[in-house]
Amino acid sequence: MTHDDAAKLLDALLSLKTREEMQAFLEDLCTIQEINSMVQRYDVALLLDQGLTYSQIAEITRASTATISRVNRSLIYGSDGYRLVIARMRDAQEKMTGKKEDV
């Protein structure tokens, strides 16, 4: 895969305007298992950000400790994609409710 190929996919994702459009595209692009894996990793990132332990996260999400560790490494050493999304979702939630809450 070239940089141009990745750019085309990123541009396609950025063109989507609604949750329904994103869901339809992801359902066409990915398998159900791939989508479920992404959902699980995002849930793990949220719980790690809240300070839960690996064992608590494994119990809640049924994620393996390998998956939890991989997500944790991304939170610590990654490109800050998880952190960016978590912060934006938290800000959006605060604007909607008028109070600070966990995402």
Secondary structure, DSSP 8 states (H G I E B T S, - for coil): --HHHHHHHHHHHHH--SHHHHHHHHHHHS-HHHHHHHHHHHHHHHHHHTT--HHHHHHHH---HHHHHHHHHHHHHS-SHHHHHHHHHHHHHHHHHSS----
